[in-house]
């Protein structure tokens, strides 16, 4: 029954792995609820700020910020939000594939691409495809602050201000629900005007005390809020994807245990049948 013993050892090993994946599923579910709460708290502010900025881009303001001006595209920049850890299914792969397709489209037009990366899983992938990486922010954790992200984001903003990139995009995963996370790429700079026809005529806000001071501050907060919200939302996506991946792994382990148990029973039955046949054969010989 050497074969049977080996199968028993395999069943025990898979059962131990199943316990680990089940525990990881429960941990991910708990973390997902917390990250969802943080995501929801910031989402309303982020969306409202984006709306105000899009209206501002349509306004005929007395002060024109450098981030509002379109210019010929010779180079583009991407801030890409990946995860710090793996075991989250195809979350990173789907986002990275979408970005790579866009990078290839820009390069086919002769446009250079520079990247700012967030998350431990981003840098190895984009280094492997030979991308021009300007900044890397690793280990942002499950509860990052704006201060944790400012350094790398500032590198990309400086590149835009110095006309090293002419457009800046933000790529991350958007949380739809526990089962669905969608990779999205949004233009951050230059500021995209609202498409609402109500804002197409000549108009402007009333600024107090000063247009330049207010617009400078508002745009700075806008970019910070967009990147921060993308990172927080990506954390929620990571935990949801990890929960689903660990649930699938636990279910697959159960199926594998059933299959191994069936093989073990068949091997055990075959060994018993052979033993009986040998006993019967020996008795007949006597």
C-alpha positions as CSV (number, residue, x, y, z in Angstrom):
1,X,0.0,0.0,0.0
2,X,2.9,2.3,-0.7
3,X,0.8,4.1,-3.3
4,X,-2.0,4.5,-0.9
5,X,0.2,6.0,1.7
6,X,1.6,8.5,-0.8
7,X,-2.0,9.5,-1.8
8,X,-2.9,9.9,1.9
9,X,0.1,12.3,2.3
10,X,-1.1,14.3,-0.7
11,X,-4.6,14.5,0.7
12,X,-3.2,15.8,4.0
13,X,-1.0,18.3,2.2
14,X,-4.0,19.7,0.2
15,X,-6.1,19.9,3.3
16,X,-3.5,22.0,5.0
17,X,-3.3,24.3,2.0
18,X,-7.1,24.5,2.0
19,X,-7.1,25.7,5.7
20,X,-4.6,28.5,4.7
21,X,-6.6,29.6,1.7
22,X,-9.8,29.6,3.7
23,X,-8.2,31.7,6.4
24,X,-6.8,34.1,3.8
25,X,-10.3,34.4,2.3
26,X,-11.7,35.5,5.6
27,X,-8.9,38.0,6.3
28,X,-9.4,39.5,2.8
29,X,-13.2,39.8,3.4
30,X,-12.5,41.7,6.6
31,X,-10.0,44.0,5.1
32,X,-12.2,44.6,2.0
33,X,-15.0,46.0,4.2
34,X,-12.6,48.4,5.9
35,X,-11.0,49.6,2.6
36,X,-14.5,49.9,1.1
37,X,-15.5,52.2,3.9
38,X,-12.4,54.4,3.3
39,X,-13.1,54.4,-0.5
40,X,-16.7,55.5,-0.1
41,X,-15.8,58.3,2.3
42,X,-13.4,59.8,-0.2
43,X,-15.3,59.1,-3.4
44,X,-17.9,61.9,-3.1
45,X,-15.1,64.5,-2.6
46,X,-13.1,63.1,-5.4
47,X,-16.0,63.1,-7.9
48,X,-17.1,66.6,-6.8
49,X,-13.6,68.0,-7.2
50,X,-13.3,66.4,-10.7
51,X,-16.6,68.0,-11.6
52,X,-15.5,71.5,-10.4
53,X,-12.2,71.2,-12.3
54,X,-13.9,70.1,-15.5
55,X,-16.2,73.2,-15.2
56,X,-13.2,75.4,-14.5
57,X,-11.5,74.1,-17.6
58,X,-14.5,75.5,-19.6
59,X,-14.5,78.8,-17.9
60,X,-13.0,82.0,-19.4
61,X,-10.9,82.7,-16.4
62,X,-8.7,85.8,-16.0
63,X,-5.9,83.4,-14.9
64,X,-4.8,80.5,-17.1
65,X,-2.9,77.8,-15.2
66,X,-0.2,75.8,-17.1
67,X,-2.2,72.6,-16.4
68,X,-5.1,73.9,-18.5
69,X,-3.2,74.5,-21.7
70,X,-3.2,72.0,-24.5
71,X,0.1,71.6,-26.4
72,X,1.4,69.3,-29.2
73,X,2.0,65.8,-27.9
74,X,5.6,64.7,-28.1
75,X,5.6,62.7,-24.9
76,X,3.0,61.3,-22.4
77,X,3.2,60.2,-18.8
78,X,1.3,57.6,-16.9
79,X,0.8,57.1,-13.2
80,X,0.0,53.4,-12.8
81,X,-1.5,52.1,-9.5
82,X,-0.7,48.4,-9.0
83,X,-0.9,46.3,-5.8
84,X,1.8,45.7,-3.2
85,X,1.1,41.9,-3.0
86,X,0.0,39.1,-5.2
87,X,-2.6,36.3,-4.9
88,X,-5.3,38.6,-6.2
89,X,-6.2,36.9,-9.5
90,X,-6.0,38.8,-12.7
91,X,-6.3,42.3,-11.1
92,X,-2.8,43.5,-12.0
93,X,-2.6,41.6,-15.2
94,X,-5.8,43.1,-16.6
95,X,-4.7,46.7,-15.8
96,X,-1.1,46.2,-17.0
97,X,-2.4,44.7,-20.3
98,X,-4.7,47.7,-20.9
99,X,-1.8,50.1,-20.2
100,X,0.6,48.2,-22.4
101,X,-1.8,48.4,-25.3
102,X,-2.0,52.2,-24.9
103,X,1.8,52.5,-24.6
104,X,2.1,50.5,-27.9
105,X,-0.4,52.8,-29.6
106,X,1.5,56.0,-28.5
107,X,4.8,54.5,-29.5
108,X,3.4,53.6,-32.9
109,X,2.6,57.4,-33.3
110,X,6.2,58.3,-32.4
111,X,5.2,59.6,-28.9
112,X,7.6,58.8,-26.0
113,X,6.1,57.4,-22.8
114,X,7.3,58.0,-19.2
115,X,5.9,56.1,-16.2
116,X,5.4,56.7,-12.5
117,X,4.6,53.5,-10.7
118,X,2.7,52.8,-7.4
119,X,2.8,49.3,-5.8
120,X,5.4,46.5,-5.6
121,X,4.0,44.5,-8.5
122,X,4.2,47.4,-11.0
123,X,7.9,48.0,-11.3
124,X,9.0,44.4,-12.1
125,X,6.4,44.1,-14.9
126,X,7.1,47.4,-16.6
127,X,10.9,46.9,-16.3
128,X,10.4,43.6,-18.1
129,X,8.8,45.4,-21.1
130,X,11.6,48.0,-21.2
131,X,9.4,51.0,-20.1
132,X,10.9,54.4,-19.2
133,X,10.3,54.5,-15.4
134,X,10.6,57.9,-13.8
135,X,9.4,57.2,-10.2
136,X,8.5,54.1,-8.1
137,X,6.4,54.2,-4.9
138,X,6.5,50.8,-3.1
139,X,4.9,49.6,0.1
140,X,2.2,52.2,0.2
141,X,0.3,49.8,2.5
142,X,-3.5,49.2,3.0
143,X,-4.1,52.6,4.6
144,X,-1.9,55.1,2.7
145,X,-1.9,58.9,3.3
146,X,-1.6,61.7,0.7
147,X,1.9,62.3,2.1
148,X,3.0,58.8,1.2
149,X,2.2,59.5,-2.5
150,X,3.3,63.1,-2.9
151,X,6.9,62.4,-3.8
152,X,6.4,60.1,-6.8
153,X,3.4,62.2,-8.1
154,X,5.5,65.3,-7.8
155,X,8.1,63.8,-10.1
156,X,5.5,63.3,-12.8
157,X,4.0,66.8,-12.3
158,X,7.5,68.3,-12.6
159,X,8.0,66.5,-15.8
160,X,4.7,68.0,-17.1
161,X,5.7,71.5,-16.0
162,X,9.1,71.2,-17.6
163,X,7.4,70.0,-20.8
164,X,9.0,66.6,-20.6
165,X,5.5,65.1,-20.9
166,X,2.6,66.8,-22.7
167,X,-0.2,64.7,-21.2
168,X,-0.5,62.9,-17.9
169,X,-2.8,59.9,-17.4
170,X,-3.8,57.9,-14.3
171,X,-4.3,54.2,-14.6
172,X,-5.9,52.1,-11.8
173,X,-8.7,49.6,-11.0
174,X,-12.2,50.9,-10.4
175,X,-14.3,49.0,-7.8
176,X,-17.7,48.0,-9.3
177,X,-18.6,45.3,-6.8
178,X,-17.0,42.3,-5.0
179,X,-16.9,40.2,-8.1
180,X,-16.0,43.0,-10.7
181,X,-13.1,45.4,-10.8
182,X,-12.6,47.4,-14.0
183,X,-9.2,48.8,-15.2
184,X,-9.6,52.4,-16.2
185,X,-7.3,55.1,-17.6
186,X,-8.2,58.8,-17.0
187,X,-6.5,61.9,-18.3
188,X,-5.3,64.1,-15.4
189,X,-3.4,66.8,-17.4
190,X,-4.1,69.0,-19.2
191,X,-7.4,69.4,-17.4
192,X,-10.2,68.0,-19.5
193,X,-13.2,70.4,-19.9
194,X,-16.8,69.2,-19.2
195,X,-18.8,68.1,-22.1
196,X,-22.0,69.5,-20.7
197,X,-23.5,72.0,-23.2
198,X,-24.6,74.2,-20.3
199,X,-20.9,75.2,-19.8
200,X,-20.0,75.9,-23.4
201,X,-20.8,79.6,-23.5
202,X,-18.5,82.4,-22.2
203,X,-18.6,82.5,-18.4
204,X,-16.4,82.5,-15.3
205,X,-16.4,82.0,-11.6
206,X,-16.2,84.8,-9.1
207,X,-12.9,84.4,-7.2
208,X,-12.2,85.7,-3.7
209,X,-9.7,86.9,-2.8
210,X,-7.6,86.0,-5.9
211,X,-8.1,83.8,-9.0
212,X,-4.4,82.7,-9.2
213,X,-4.2,81.7,-5.5
214,X,-7.6,79.8,-5.6
215,X,-7.0,78.0,-8.9
216,X,-3.4,77.0,-7.8
217,X,-4.7,75.5,-4.6
218,X,-7.7,73.9,-6.1
219,X,-5.7,72.2,-8.9
220,X,-3.1,70.9,-6.4
221,X,-5.9,69.4,-4.2
222,X,-7.6,67.9,-7.3
223,X,-4.5,66.0,-8.4
224,X,-3.8,64.8,-4.9
225,X,-7.4,63.7,-4.4
226,X,-7.5,61.8,-7.7
227,X,-4.3,59.8,-7.1
228,X,-5.2,59.2,-3.4
229,X,-8.7,58.0,-4.4
230,X,-7.3,55.8,-7.1
231,X,-4.9,54.1,-4.6
232,X,-7.6,53.7,-1.9
233,X,-10.0,52.2,-4.5
234,X,-7.2,49.9,-5.8
235,X,-6.8,48.6,-2.2
236,X,-10.5,47.7,-2.1
237,X,-10.1,46.0,-5.5
238,X,-7.1,44.1,-4.3
239,X,-8.9,42.7,-1.2
240,X,-12.0,41.9,-3.2
241,X,-10.0,40.1,-5.9
242,X,-7.9,38.3,-3.2
243,X,-11.1,37.2,-1.4
244,X,-12.5,35.7,-4.7
245,X,-9.2,34.1,-5.6
246,X,-8.9,32.4,-2.2
247,X,-12.5,31.3,-2.3
248,X,-11.8,29.7,-5.7
249,X,-8.6,28.1,-4.4
250,X,-10.5,26.7,-1.4
251,X,-13.2,25.2,-3.6
252,X,-10.6,23.8,-6.0
253,X,-8.8,22.2,-3.1
254,X,-12.0,20.5,-2.0
255,X,-12.5,19.1,-5.5
256,X,-8.8,17.9,-5.5
257,X,-9.3,16.2,-2.1
258,X,-12.4,14.4,-3.5
259,X,-10.5,13.2,-6.5
260,X,-7.5,12.0,-4.5
261,X,-9.9,10.3,-2.0
262,X,-11.5,8.4,-4.9
263,X,-8.1,7.4,-6.2
264,X,-7.1,6.3,-2.7
265,X,-10.3,4.2,-2.3
266,X,-9.8,2.6,-5.8
267,X,-6.1,1.8,-5.0
268,X,-7.1,0.4,-1.6
269,X,-9.9,-1.7,-3.1
270,X,-7.5,-3.0,-5.8
271,X,-4.9,-4.0,-3.1
272,X,-7.6,-5.8,-1.1
273,X,-8.8,-7.6,-4.2
274,X,-5.3,-8.6,-5.1
275,X,-4.7,-9.9,-1.6
276,X,-7.9,-12.0,-1.7
277,X,-6.9,-13.4,-5.1
278,X,-3.5,-14.4,-3.7
279,X,-5.0,-16.1,-0.7
280,X,-7.5,-17.9,-2.9
281,X,-4.8,-18.9,-5.3
282,X,-2.6,-20.2,-2.5
283,X,-5.5,-22.2,-1.0
284,X,-6.2,-23.8,-4.4
285,X,-2.6,-24.8,-4.8
286,X,-2.6,-26.6,-1.5
